[in-house]
Amino acid sequence: MILALVTFFSSFLLSNRTDSLQAFHLNGFAQGTSYHITYYANYNQVDKIEIDRLLNQIDSSMSLYKPYSRINLFNHQIRGITLDQHLYSVVKKAIEISVITNKAFDITCKPLINLWNHQSTRNLTPTDQQIKNILNTIGSEHLIIKKDSLLKDNPLVQIDCDGIAQGYSVDQISQLFKQKKIQDFIVELGGEVYASGHPPGKAAWNIAIQSQPSESLANDSTTIKLSNFAITTSGRMSKVKKIGSKYYSHILNPNTGKPLQSKIISVTVLARDAMTADALDNALMVLGIDRSLKWLQQYPEIGVLIQYLDDHGVVQKRTNEFFRKFLSN
C-alpha cells in the first residue's frame, strides 16, 4: 500500500512545563517500513523491545514474506486453517468492509495481484480471459469464519492483508499503551497514525498531510488537529508500473480485476480506529470521488480528504463535513 507523507509534530521541548510528565520517543523498523512513537508519562513505561515483540507476533500471523506465517499457511491449504487472534480480527474486519463497500476493498485479491505481477515481468498485461478466470475466486463470499477456523470454498482462494494490516498494527500498539494507562501518545507506522489524548499544554496533536513528498506539493499540506482518532492515507501516483507504453496503478479494482484509472492522487481517511481507516482509504480510491462522498453520508463519524488532478493538471481537494471539523484554523 502506498502511503502519503504524513508527519506529526508537536512541542517536544517544553521549557515551561508545570507538570511532571516527560516525553518518551520510540523509533524502529518493522513491516518493511519505520515506526515512530511519542508518549507522555511520569516515567518510562514502554520500551522498544515490547513494541518489536508485538510487531513480530503480527508479522508471524500476516506477513507474506515469512514462509511460516498463518496467512501463508492458509494460502497454501486446500480448505483452511485454525486462526490466531491477529488474523481473526483482521479477516473479520476485512470481510465487513468488503460487504459494506460492495467489494471495493477485498483481501482475496492476491491471485489478481500475482497475475498482474507475473505478466508485468514479461512486459505484458493479462488478457481479459485470464482476468475473468481469476475473478471467479475473488470476493469475501469465498471466505468462511467458523469458530476459530478460516475456511475457503475454493482451493484457489488466497488472501493478502497488506491493505489493512498496518492499520491493525497501529491499533494494537495503541492498545498496549492504553492497557498501561497511558493516555497521551501518538503512534505512526508507515504513515498510518493513531493519536490519543494530547501533548501537555495542547488541545490535540497537529498532523500535517501531504499527498506526495514532492516540492510541488510540499507547500500545500493540510494540517489537522487529532485526538482519539486515526488517520491513514492511500495514494497511487508515487507507485506506478510501466508495461509496454502505458502506466498502471498498483491498486486493483476487485470488481473489474484491473488497475485503477483515475485522477485521484490520494485518499486520506479519519476513523475511530486505524484498521478501519486503513481499509477504507483503499476502498474509497476504488469508489472514486463522487461515489465516496455519497457513500460516506451513511457514516457520519468517518472523514475523508481526497486530493486529485483537475482537467488542467492542478491539484484540487474534496472533503466531507466530518473531516472539516478537524482542520486547523
C-alpha positions in Angstrom: 0.0 0.0 0.0 1.3 3.4 -0.9 1.1 5.9 1.9 1.0 9.6 1.9 3.8 11.6 3.6 2.1 12.0 6.9 4.2 13.7 9.6 3.2 14.6 13.1 4.7 17.4 15.1 4.2 18.9 18.5 6.1 20.9 21.1 8.5 18.1 22.2 10.7 20.7 24.1 8.5 22.4 26.6 10.7 24.5 28.7 7.9 26.0 30.9 6.3 22.7 32.0 4.1 22.9 35.0 3.6 19.1 35.4 5.8 16.1 35.9 5.1 14.4 32.6 8.0 13.6 30.4 8.1 12.9 26.6 9.4 9.5 25.6 10.2 8.5 22.0 10.4 5.1 20.4 11.6 4.5 16.8 12.3 1.4 14.8 11.7 -0.6 11.7 9.0 -3.2 11.0 6.8 -4.5 8.2 9.1 -3.1 5.6 8.8 0.5 6.9 9.6 2.6 10.0 7.6 3.4 13.1 7.7 6.5 15.4 6.0 6.7 18.8 5.8 9.6 21.3 4.1 9.3 24.6 3.9 11.3 27.8 4.2 9.7 31.2 5.8 10.2 34.6 8.4 7.6 33.9 9.5 5.2 31.1 6.7 2.6 30.9 7.2 1.1 27.4 10.4 0.1 25.7 11.3 -0.7 22.1 11.6 -4.4 22.9 7.9 -4.6 23.7 6.9 -2.8 20.5 9.2 -5.0 18.4 7.9 -8.2 20.1 4.3 -7.2 19.3 5.0 -6.3 15.7 6.9 -9.6 15.2 3.9 -11.5 16.5 1.7 -9.7 14.0 4.2 -10.4 11.2 4.2 -14.1 12.2 0.5 -14.0 11.6 0.1 -11.9 8.4 3.4 -11.3 6.7 3.5 -12.7 3.2 7.3 -12.6 3.5 7.5 -15.1 6.3 7.0 -18.6 5.0 5.7 -19.9 8.3 3.1 -17.2 8.8 -0.6 -18.1 9.3 -1.6 -16.2 6.2 0.9 -18.2 4.0 -0.3 -21.4 5.6 -3.9 -20.5 4.6 -2.9 -19.6 1.1 -1.3 -23.0 0.5 -4.0 -25.0 2.2 -6.8 -26.6 0.2 -9.6 -26.0 2.8 -8.5 -23.7 5.6 -6.6 -23.2 8.9 -7.0 -22.5 12.6 -6.9 -18.8 13.2 -4.8 -16.9 15.7 -6.3 -13.7 17.2 -4.5 -11.3 14.9 -5.6 -12.9 11.7 -9.1 -13.5 13.0 -9.5 -9.8 13.8 -8.2 -8.6 10.5 -10.1 -11.0 8.3 -13.3 -10.3 10.2 -12.9 -6.6 9.7 -11.9 -7.1 6.0 -15.0 -9.1 5.3 -17.1 -6.4 6.9 -15.5 -3.6 4.9 -15.8 -5.7 1.7 -19.5 -6.2 2.2 -20.4 -2.5 3.0 -18.3 -1.2 0.1 -19.6 -3.7 -2.4 -16.2 -5.3 -2.7 -14.3 -2.0 -3.3 -11.9 -3.4 -0.7 -11.2 -7.1 -0.7 -8.4 -9.2 0.7 -9.0 -12.1 -1.7 -7.3 -10.2 -4.5 -3.9 -11.9 -4.1 -4.4 -14.2 -7.2 -5.1 -11.0 -9.2 -2.0 -9.3 -7.8 0.1 -12.3 -8.6 -1.3 -12.4 -12.2 -0.5 -8.7 -12.9 2.9 -9.0 -11.3 3.8 -12.1 -13.3 2.6 -10.6 -16.6 4.4 -7.3 -15.9 7.7 -9.1 -15.6 7.2 -10.2 -19.2 6.2 -6.7 -20.2 2.7 -7.9 -20.8 -0.8 -7.2 -19.4 -3.2 -10.0 -18.5 -5.8 -11.0 -21.1 -9.5 -10.4 -20.4 -9.9 -14.2 -20.2 -7.2 -14.6 -17.7 -8.7 -11.9 -15.5 -12.2 -13.4 -15.9 -11.0 -16.8 -14.8 -9.4 -15.4 -11.6 -12.4 -13.2 -10.8 -14.3 -16.4 -10.1 -12.2 -16.8 -6.9 -12.3 -13.1 -5.8 -14.7 -12.0 -3.1 -15.2 -12.2 0.6 -18.1 -14.6 0.0 -15.4 -17.3 -0.6 -14.2 -16.9 3.0 -15.9 -18.6 5.9 -15.1 -17.9 9.6 -16.3 -20.9 11.6 -15.5 -20.6 15.3 -11.7 -20.4 15.4 -11.1 -21.5 11.7 -10.9 -19.7 8.4 -12.2 -21.8 5.5 -12.4 -21.2 1.8 -14.9 -22.7 -0.7 -12.3 -22.9 -3.5 -8.7 -24.1 -3.1 -7.5 -21.3 -5.4 -8.7 -18.6 -3.0 -5.8 -16.7 -1.4 -5.7 -13.6 0.8 -3.4 -10.5 1.1 -3.9 -8.3 4.2 -1.3 -5.6 3.2 -4.1 -3.0 2.8 -5.3 -3.3 6.3 -2.6 -5.0 8.5 -0.6 -1.8 9.2 -3.7 -0.1 10.5 -4.3 -3.1 12.7 -0.7 -2.9 13.9 -1.1 0.7 14.9 -4.3 -0.2 16.8 -2.5 -3.0 18.6 0.4 -0.7 19.7 -2.2 1.9 20.8 -4.0 -0.8 22.9 -0.7 -1.6 24.6 -0.3 2.0 25.8 -3.9 2.1 26.9 -3.5 -1.1 28.9 -0.7 0.7 30.8 -3.0 3.6 31.5 -1.0 6.0 29.2 -3.5 8.4 27.7 -1.3 10.9 25.8 0.5 9.3 22.9 0.8 9.1 19.1 1.7 6.1 17.0 2.9 6.3 13.4 3.7 3.2 11.4 4.4 3.6 7.7 2.3 6.7 7.6 -0.7 5.2 9.4 -1.4 7.2 12.6 -3.4 7.0 15.8 -3.4 9.9 18.2 -4.6 9.6 21.8 -5.2 12.5 24.2 -2.9 15.4 23.6 0.6 16.8 24.4 0.8 18.8 27.6 -0.4 22.3 27.1 -2.1 21.4 23.8 -5.7 20.6 22.9 -4.7 17.9 20.3 -1.9 16.6 18.2 -1.1 18.5 15.0 -0.9 16.3 11.9 0.4 17.6 8.5 -0.7 15.7 5.4 0.9 15.8 2.0 -0.2 13.7 -0.9 3.3 13.3 -2.2 6.8 14.1 -0.8 7.5 16.4 -3.7 8.4 20.0 -3.9 5.3 20.9 -5.9 3.0 19.8 -3.0 5.3 20.5 -0.1 3.9 24.0 0.4 0.3 22.8 0.1 -0.1 20.5 3.0 -3.3 20.1 5.0 -3.0 20.4 8.8 -5.5 18.8 11.2 -5.9 18.6 14.9 -6.2 15.0 16.0 -7.2 13.4 19.3 -8.5 9.9 19.9 -8.8 9.3 16.2 -6.8 7.5 13.5 -5.7 8.8 10.1 -4.4 6.8 7.2 -3.7 7.6 3.5 -3.6 5.7 0.3 -2.1 7.2 -2.9 -1.4 5.8 -6.3 0.9 8.3 -8.1 4.1 7.5 -6.3 4.0 3.8 -7.2 3.0 3.0 -10.8 4.3 0.3 -13.1 5.1 0.8 -16.8 4.0 -2.1 -19.0 4.7 -1.5 -22.7 4.0 2.1 -23.3 1.4 2.6 -20.6 1.5 3.2 -16.8 -0.7 1.2 -14.4 -1.7 1.9 -10.8 -0.6 -0.6 -8.2 -4.2 -0.6 -6.8 -6.5 -3.1 -8.4 -10.3 -2.8 -8.6 -11.6 -6.1 -7.1 -14.7 -5.9 -9.3 -13.0 -5.5 -12.7 -9.7 -7.1 -11.9 -7.9 -4.2 -13.5 -5.8 -1.3 -12.1 -7.5 2.0 -11.3 -7.7 4.7 -14.0 -8.3 7.8 -12.0 -7.0 11.3 -11.4 -7.1 10.8 -7.7 -3.7 11.4 -6.1 -4.6 10.2 -2.6 -7.4 9.4 -0.2 -7.0 10.2 3.5 -9.4 8.8 6.0 -10.2 9.7 9.6 -11.9 7.0 11.7 -12.1 5.8 15.3 -9.5 3.1 14.7 -6.6 2.7 12.2 -7.7 -0.7 10.9 -11.0 0.7 9.6 -9.3 3.8 8.2 -6.6 1.7 6.5 -9.1 -0.5 4.7 -11.4 2.4 3.7 -8.6 4.6 2.2 -8.2 1.8 -0.4 -11.9 1.3 -0.9 -12.6 5.0 -1.5 -9.8 5.1 -4.1 -11.7 2.4 -6.0 -15.1 4.1 -5.5 -13.9 7.4 -6.8 -14.7 11.0 -5.6 -18.5 11.3 -6.0 -19.4 7.8 -5.0 -17.1 8.0 -2.0 -18.7 11.2 -0.7 -22.2 9.8 -1.3 -21.2 6.5 0.4 -19.9 8.4 3.5 -23.2 10.0 4.1 -24.2 6.7 5.8 -21.2 7.0 8.2 -21.2 10.4 9.9 -18.1 9.7 12.0 -15.8 8.9 9.1 -13.9 11.8 7.5 -12.2 11.9 4.1 -9.8 14.2 2.2 -9.5 13.4 -1.5 -6.7 15.0 -3.5 -6.9 14.8 -7.3 -5.8 16.4 -10.5 -8.4 18.5 -12.4 -8.6 18.7 -16.2 -5.7 21.3 -16.2 -3.4 19.1 -14.1 -3.9 21.3 -11.0 -4.2 19.6 -7.6 -7.7 20.0 -6.0 -9.1 18.8 -2.7 -12.5 17.5 -1.7 -13.5 16.8 1.9 -16.7 15.8 3.7 -18.2 17.7 6.6 -16.8 15.5 9.3 -13.2 15.8 8.0 -13.5 19.6 8.0 -14.2 19.6 11.8 -10.6 18.5 12.3 -8.9 21.2 10.1 -6.6 23.6 11.9 -7.8 27.2 11.5 
